[in-house]
């Protein structure tokens, strides 16, 4: 399932971003990573003899079409470490050069997309959403040909693991049941150890992965996050968000919101994300079938039962999260879905609405104020008596700052020119998203009415 491989040379490594909090969490001295030897380590150079980087192989459905052999085309798994909390974490390089799985690519990455992944991971982490995170971004000193020559970079990613639905698809496709079983046992031990004691451990693994993914996509939807490339190779067994490629946060509410330049049909649009996760889970279930005994009818019924329950599990998680955003004591699915319909019809900015609701100024965001009033009466009936406490609680879960598209792009372009100040300022804001600060006020609001629609590209 992997091949030993070495990173490409980085002739002039320069540390652009270091996640000192994460480094300390991993039990590493951040100061040591800033030293020349530390920076070289972060691009896969000068590794200890005990470290053997590998490129992992996996399969996957990409935009619905099956690809039997994908893998780490420009990435290497350095290994794993046990952090200060006793959790095992992968260290993984992106942009470290071509591997046998490169499929014609150059194996390199550039500064802008790597800083985007750093930024998005920290924003999602601060929002309480399970996610991979970036430990560092290092410029390599290599100029990389894209739409123009751009500065190259390597990102060091930290993840609970890099086990994907596509990993299981590849193992199943080999026809070697022992390989598939070893992979499933490893996933259970690493992420879902309670499943080991179940009567049917592999079915229980599937149930737990489905629950983790239902929770994850509910959290995405509650902050307006659009992943953009929800292929099965980007669906994790751990339940973490992975691969911040053509991703972005929705401004005005619209279930058809798509940012990715390659998603012309809107397969991975904002409103489709829960159903896509369910579809991806079905592919995981198919891969696990060989481990579940000879009674295929019983196996199919068991897997389909878990899949059929997915939408209910998702709706419960979403309604619970929406209740916290609205300040109501008990979840009300209908109230939440009616709000989303209203916000869409009135072209209201998603993130701004909830802070305005807590402040008592949300009505001003609507052209049809009678429509808002009718919805607000229903919400008011569900509010606890202490309205000040309600507003404070809402502000603890509704962000002021997200990585707004019209702020992200200029920051990344400046970084490509060597000016990291806008990136660092934006990172500062999204790392403390619930704390309103006067000096960051310009980063809070939606784009101008006449802003050009944002388009993202799969640069990561």
C-alpha positions in Angstrom: 0.0 0.0 0.0 3.1 2.3 -0.1 6.5 2.7 -1.7 9.6 4.1 -0.1 10.6 7.3 -1.8 12.7 10.4 -1.3 11.8 14.1 -1.5 13.1 16.3 -4.3 15.9 18.7 -3.4 14.9 22.1 -2.2 18.0 24.3 -3.1 17.0 27.4 -1.1 14.5 26.4 1.7 13.0 29.4 3.4 10.4 29.0 6.2 7.3 31.0 5.4 4.9 29.8 8.1 5.3 27.7 11.2 2.5 26.6 13.4 4.2 27.0 16.8 1.1 25.9 18.7 0.9 22.7 16.7 4.6 22.1 17.0 4.4 22.2 20.8 1.4 19.9 20.7 3.5 17.4 18.8 6.2 17.6 21.5 8.6 19.5 19.2 10.5 22.7 20.1 9.4 25.3 17.5 12.7 27.1 17.8 14.5 23.9 16.6 12.2 23.8 13.5 13.3 27.4 12.7 17.0 26.3 12.6 18.5 25.4 9.2 18.4 21.7 10.0 14.7 22.0 11.1 13.7 23.8 7.9 15.5 21.1 5.9 13.6 18.4 7.8 10.3 20.2 6.9 11.0 19.7 3.2 12.1 16.1 3.6 15.9 16.7 3.6 18.5 15.5 6.1 16.1 13.1 7.7 17.3 10.8 10.5 18.3 7.3 9.4 15.3 5.9 11.2 12.8 7.8 9.0 11.9 6.2 5.7 9.4 8.4 3.7 6.8 6.5 1.7 4.3 7.4 -1.0 0.9 5.9 -0.3 -1.3 4.3 -3.0 -5.1 4.5 -3.1 -7.9 4.4 -5.6 -11.0 6.7 -5.7 -14.1 8.0 -7.4 -13.3 11.5 -8.8 -16.4 13.4 -9.7 -18.2 10.0 -9.8 -15.7 8.2 -12.1 -13.7 5.4 -10.7 -9.9 5.7 -10.9 -8.2 2.4 -9.9 -4.8 3.8 -9.1 -4.3 7.3 -7.6 -2.0 7.8 -4.7 0.5 10.4 -3.4 1.7 11.8 -6.7 3.6 14.7 -5.0 3.4 13.8 -1.4 5.3 11.7 1.2 4.4 10.2 4.5 7.4 10.9 6.8 5.9 8.8 9.6 3.9 9.3 12.8 4.5 10.7 16.2 2.6 10.5 19.5 1.7 14.0 20.6 1.6 15.4 24.2 -2.0 14.2 24.5 -1.2 10.6 23.6 -2.7 10.8 20.1 -0.8 9.3 17.2 -0.4 11.9 14.3 0.9 11.6 10.8 3.5 13.9 9.4 3.0 14.3 5.6 4.7 16.4 3.0 2.9 18.0 0.0 4.9 19.3 -3.0 7.9 17.2 -2.2 8.5 16.0 -5.8 7.3 13.4 -8.2 6.5 9.8 -7.1 5.5 6.7 -9.1 1.9 7.8 -8.5 2.4 11.3 -10.1 0.3 10.5 -13.3 2.2 13.0 -15.4 2.3 15.8 -12.9 5.6 17.5 -11.9 5.2 16.6 -8.2 5.6 20.2 -7.1 3.5 22.7 -5.3 3.5 26.5 -5.1 3.4 29.1 -2.3 -0.2 30.3 -2.7 -2.1 27.0 -2.5 0.2 25.8 0.3 -0.5 28.9 2.4 -4.2 28.5 1.6 -4.1 25.0 3.1 -2.3 26.4 6.2 -4.9 29.2 6.5 -8.0 27.0 6.0 -6.8 24.3 8.4 -6.3 26.8 11.2 -9.6 28.5 10.4 -11.4 25.2 10.6 -9.6 24.1 13.7 -10.5 27.4 15.4 -14.2 26.8 14.4 -14.1 23.5 16.2 -14.3 21.4 13.0 -12.2 18.2 12.8 -9.4 18.9 10.3 -5.9 18.1 9.2 -3.6 21.0 10.0 -0.4 22.4 8.5 2.7 22.4 10.6 4.7 24.5 8.1 5.1 26.0 4.7 8.6 26.2 3.3 9.5 27.9 0.1 11.9 25.7 -1.9 13.8 28.2 -4.1 12.5 26.4 -7.2 10.3 28.3 -9.7 7.4 26.1 -10.8 5.5 26.4 -14.1 1.8 26.9 -13.7 -0.2 29.6 -15.5 3.0 31.5 -15.0 6.3 30.8 -13.1 5.5 30.7 -9.4 7.6 30.2 -6.3 7.6 26.5 -5.2 6.8 25.4 -1.7 6.4 22.3 0.5 3.7 21.9 3.2 4.0 19.6 6.2 0.6 18.4 7.1 -0.4 16.8 10.4 -3.4 14.4 10.4 -4.9 11.7 12.6 -4.0 9.5 9.7 -4.2 9.5 5.9 -6.5 6.5 5.6 -9.2 7.4 3.1 -12.2 5.7 1.6 -10.0 5.4 -1.5 -7.4 3.4 0.5 -10.0 0.8 1.2 -11.2 0.8 -2.4 -7.6 0.1 -3.6 -7.2 -2.7 -1.0 -10.5 -4.3 -2.0 -9.6 -4.1 -5.7 -6.4 -6.2 -5.2 -8.6 -9.1 -4.3 -6.3 -10.0 -1.4 -8.6 -10.3 1.6 -5.7 -10.5 4.0 -4.5 -7.1 2.9 -8.0 -5.6 3.2 -8.4 -7.2 6.7 -5.1 -5.9 7.8 -6.1 -2.4 6.7 -9.4 -2.5 8.4 -7.8 -3.8 11.6 -5.3 -1.0 11.5 -8.1 1.6 11.0 -10.0 0.1 13.9 -7.0 0.2 16.2 -6.1 3.7 15.1 -9.4 5.5 15.0 -12.3 3.4 16.3 -10.9 0.9 18.9 -14.4 0.3 20.4 -15.3 -1.5 17.1 -12.9 -4.3 17.9 -15.2 -5.6 20.7 -18.3 -5.6 18.5 -19.9 -8.8 17.3 -19.2 -7.6 13.7 -16.1 -5.4 14.0 -16.0 -4.3 10.3 -19.7 -3.4 10.3 -19.2 -1.4 13.4 -16.2 0.3 11.8 -18.5 1.3 9.0 -21.1 2.6 11.4 -18.6 4.7 13.2 -17.0 6.1 10.1 -20.5 7.0 8.9 -21.3 8.8 12.2 -18.0 10.7 12.1 -18.6 11.8 8.5 -22.2 12.8 9.3 -20.9 15.0 12.1 -18.2 16.5 9.9 -20.4 17.5 7.0 -23.0 18.9 9.4 -20.2 21.1 10.8 -19.2 22.2 7.3 -22.8 23.2 6.5 -23.2 25.2 9.7 -20.3 27.5 8.7 -20.9 27.6 5.0 -17.8 25.7 4.0 -17.7 24.3 0.5 -15.0 21.6 0.1 -15.0 21.6 -3.7 -13.5 18.2 -4.4 -15.3 15.6 -2.3 -13.9 12.6 -4.1 -13.7 9.3 -2.2 -9.9 9.7 -1.9 -10.6 12.9 0.1 -13.1 11.2 2.5 -11.2 10.2 5.6 -11.7 7.3 7.9 -10.9 9.5 10.9 -13.6 12.0 10.2 -11.2 14.9 9.6 -11.4 17.4 6.8 -8.6 16.8 4.3 -7.2 18.4 1.1 -8.0 22.1 1.0 -7.9 22.4 -2.8 -10.7 24.4 -4.5 -12.4 25.1 -1.2 -14.0 28.4 0.0 -16.6 29.7 2.4 -20.1 30.7 1.1 -21.0 34.4 1.4 -24.7 34.8 0.3 -26.7 31.7 1.1 -27.3 29.5 -2.0 -27.4 25.7 -2.0 -26.0 25.7 -5.5 -22.9 27.6 -4.4 -19.8 26.2 -6.3 -16.4 27.8 -6.4 -14.3 25.1 -8.2 -13.4 25.7 -11.8 -13.5 22.0 -12.5 -17.0 21.4 -11.0 -19.0 22.6 -14.0 -22.0 20.5 -13.1 -22.1 21.4 -9.4 -21.7 17.9 -8.2 -20.0 19.2 -5.0 -22.1 22.3 -4.5 -22.8 23.4 -0.9 -26.3 21.9 -0.8 -25.1 18.5 -2.2 -22.4 17.9 0.3 -24.4 15.7 2.8 -25.6 13.4 -0.1 -22.2 13.2 -1.6 -20.8 12.0 1.8 -23.5 9.4 1.9 -22.6 8.3 -1.6 -18.9 8.1 -0.7 -19.8 6.0 2.3 -21.6 3.5 0.1 -18.3 3.0 -1.7 -16.6 2.3 1.6 -19.3 -0.2 2.4 -18.8 -2.0 -1.0 -15.0 -2.2 -0.2 -15.7 -3.8 3.2 -18.1 -6.5 1.9 -15.4 -9.2 1.5 -14.8 -9.0 5.3 -18.4 -9.5 6.4 -19.0 -13.2 5.7 -20.6 -15.2 3.0 -24.2 -14.1 3.5 -24.3 -11.3 1.0 -27.9 -10.5 1.5 -27.5 -10.0 5.2 -24.4 -8.0 4.7 -26.1 -5.8 2.1 -29.1 -5.3 4.5 -26.8 -4.3 7.4 -24.8 -1.8 5.3 -27.8 -0.3 3.7 -29.4 0.1 7.1 -26.5 2.2 8.2 -26.6 4.2 4.9 -30.3 4.7 5.2 -29.9 6.2 8.7 -27.2 8.6 7.5 -29.5 11.4 6.6 -31.3 11.2 9.9 -28.0 11.2 11.8 -26.8 14.2 9.7 -30.1 16.1 10.3 -29.9 15.6 14.0 -26.3 16.9 14.1 -27.2 19.8 11.9 -30.3 20.7 13.9 -28.4 20.6 17.1 -25.7 22.9 15.8 -28.2 25.2 14.3 -30.0 25.5 17.6 -26.8 26.7 19.2 -26.3 29.2 16.4 -29.9 30.5 16.9 -29.7 30.5 20.7 -32.7 28.2 21.1 -32.8 25.6 23.9 -33.9 22.6 21.8 -33.2 21.7 18.2 -36.0 22.6 15.7 -35.2 21.2 12.3 -38.1 23.0 10.5 -37.1 26.4 11.9 -33.6 25.9 10.8 -34.4 24.7 7.3 -37.0 27.5 6.9 -34.3 30.0 7.8 -32.0 28.7 5.2 -34.7 29.0 2.6 -35.4 32.6 3.7 -31.7 33.6 3.7 -31.4 32.2 0.2 -34.5 34.0 -1.1 -33.3 37.3 0.5 -29.7 36.9 -0.7 -28.4 37.4 2.9 -24.8 36.8 3.9 -24.6 33.6 5.9 -21.9 34.4 8.4 -23.0 38.0 9.1 -26.6 37.0 9.7 -26.0 35.1 12.9 -23.9 37.8 14.6 -26.5 40.3 13.6 -29.2 38.1 15.0 -27.4 38.0 18.4 -27.0 41.8 18.3 -30.7 42.4 17.4 -29.9 43.9 14.0 -30.6 41.0 11.7 -33.9 42.6 10.4 -31.8 45.2 8.6 -30.3 42.6 6.3 -33.6 41.7 4.7 -35.5 43.5 1.8 -38.7 41.6 2.8 -38.7 42.5 6.5 -42.2 41.0 7.0 -40.8 37.6 6.0 -38.0 37.9 8.5 -40.5 39.0 11.2 -42.7 36.0 10.6 -39.7 33.7 11.1 -38.4 35.6 14.0 -41.7 35.3 15.9 -41.3 31.5 15.7 -37.7 31.7 17.0 -38.6 34.1 19.8 -41.1 31.6 21.2 -38.2 29.1 21.7 -35.7 31.5 23.3 -34.8 31.2 27.0 -35.8 34.1 29.2 -32.3 35.5 29.7 -31.8 37.2 26.4 -28.4 38.6 27.3 -27.1 35.1 28.1 -28.5 33.9 24.8 -26.6 36.6 22.8 -23.4 35.8 24.6 -23.8 32.1 23.9 -24.5 32.7 20.3 -21.4 34.8 19.9 -19.4 31.9 21.2 -20.4 29.7 18.3 -21.0 32.2 15.4 -17.8 33.5 14.0 -17.0 37.1 13.1 -14.2 36.1 10.8 -13.9 33.4 8.2 -11.5 33.2 5.3 -13.5 35.4 3.0 -12.7 34.8 -0.6 -12.2 38.4 -1.5 -9.6 38.7 1.4 -7.9 35.4 0.8 -6.9 35.9 -2.8 -5.1 39.3 -2.3 -3.3 37.9 0.7 -2.0 34.9 -1.3 -1.0 37.0 -4.3 1.0 39.3 -1.9 2.7 36.3 -0.4 3.7 35.1 -3.9 5.5 38.5 -4.2 7.2 38.0 -0.9 4.9 40.1 1.3 3.5 37.9 4.0 1.9 40.6 6.1 -1.6 40.4 4.7 -1.6 36.6 5.1 -0.4 36.8 8.7 -3.1 39.4 9.5 -5.8 37.2 8.0 -4.4 34.1 9.8 -4.5 36.1 13.0 -8.2 36.9 12.5 -9.4 33.4 11.5 -7.4 31.8 14.3 -9.6 33.7 16.9 -12.9 33.8 14.8 -15.3 34.6 17.6 -13.4 37.6 19.1 -14.5 40.9 17.4 -11.6 43.3 17.1 -11.7 46.9 15.8 -8.4 46.6 14.1 -9.6 43.7 12.0 -13.1 45.1 11.1 -12.3 45.2 7.4 -11.9 41.4 7.4 -15.4 40.7 8.8 -17.8 41.8 6.1 -19.0 40.2 2.9 -17.7 41.2 -0.5 -19.1 44.3 -2.3 -22.3 43.8 -4.2 -20.5 44.2 -7.5 -17.7 41.7 -6.7 -16.8 39.3 -9.4 -17.9 35.7 -8.4 -15.0 33.8 -6.8 -13.5 30.9 -8.7 -11.1 28.4 -7.1 -8.5 26.1 -8.6 -7.1 22.8 -7.3 -3.7 24.1 -6.6 -3.1 22.0 -3.5 
